[in-house]
Amino acid sequence: MVLALGHIHSKNILHRDLKPKNILLTKSNVIKIGDFGISKMLDHTFDMAKTATGTPYYLSPEIIKAEPYNFKADIWSLGVLLYEMCAFHPPFTA
């Protein structure tokens, strides 16, 4: 998942909706990221997005505070996702 996220970030694509439903596993155990419906293409790696969009459990603090955000928001979502995979529940319930 980290390699896939690194790949889309190298193409300046911000996914903005990483969650279990959007992580796919093929028959040959290859992990893929799906549902790019609300993703955003940034012109440069230092650009920021402003639209608050995504699934609430996986939103980064910047998005919740309606602040500009970048690729780090996807890294936050990945961290929440990995926590949930290990603990079998989301890290935040509020």
C-alpha positions in Angstrom: 0.0 0.0 0.0 2.9 2.3 0.8 4.5 1.7 -2.6 1.2 2.2 -4.4 0.6 5.5 -2.5 4.2 6.6 -3.3 3.6 5.8 -7.0 0.5 8.0 -7.2 2.1 10.7 -5.3 5.1 10.6 -7.7 2.5 11.4 -10.4 1.3 14.4 -8.3 -2.1 12.6 -7.6 -3.7 13.2 -4.2 -6.1 10.3 -3.5 -8.2 12.0 -0.7 -10.3 8.9 0.1 -8.1 6.1 1.4 -10.2 3.6 3.3 -10.6 -0.2 3.5 -13.2 -0.1 0.8 -10.8 1.4 -1.7 -7.9 -1.0 -1.1 -8.1 -4.0 -3.4 -6.3 -7.4 -3.3 -6.0 -9.4 -6.5 -6.0 -13.2 -6.6 -2.2 -13.1 -6.8 -2.0 -11.0 -3.6 -1.2 -7.7 -5.3 -2.5 -4.7 -3.5 -4.1 -2.0 -5.6 -5.7 1.4 -4.7 -9.1 2.0 -6.2 -11.8 4.7 -6.5 -10.0 7.8 -7.7 -13.4 9.6 -8.0 -12.5 12.5 -5.6 -8.7 12.4 -6.2 -7.0 15.6 -7.3 -4.0 16.2 -9.6 -1.7 18.8 -8.1 0.6 20.8 -10.4 3.6 20.5 -8.1 4.6 18.5 -5.1 4.4 21.7 -2.9 0.8 22.6 -4.0 -2.0 22.4 -1.5 -5.7 21.4 -1.9 -8.5 23.1 0.0 -11.7 21.1 -0.5 -12.8 19.1 2.5 -13.7 15.7 1.1 -13.3 12.1 2.1 -14.5 9.6 4.7 -14.6 11.2 8.2 -12.7 8.4 10.0 -9.7 8.8 7.7 -9.5 12.6 7.3 -6.4 14.3 8.4 -6.5 17.1 11.0 -5.8 19.7 8.3 -8.9 18.7 6.3 -11.1 18.7 9.4 -9.9 22.2 10.3 -10.6 23.3 6.7 -6.9 24.2 6.2 -5.0 23.6 3.0 -3.5 20.1 2.8 -1.1 18.1 0.6 0.1 14.5 0.2 0.6 14.2 3.9 -3.2 13.9 4.2 -3.0 10.6 2.3 -0.2 9.5 4.6 -2.4 10.3 7.6 -5.3 8.2 6.1 -2.9 5.3 5.4 -1.8 5.4 9.1 -5.4 5.3 10.2 -6.1 2.4 7.8 -3.0 0.5 9.0 -4.0 1.0 12.7 -7.5 -0.2 11.9 -6.1 -3.3 10.2 -4.0 -4.2 13.3 -6.5 -3.2 16.0 -9.8 -4.2 14.2 -11.3 -0.8 15.1 -10.6 2.8 14.1 -8.2 4.8 16.3 -10.8 7.6 16.7 -14.5 7.2 17.4 -15.5 10.8 17.7 
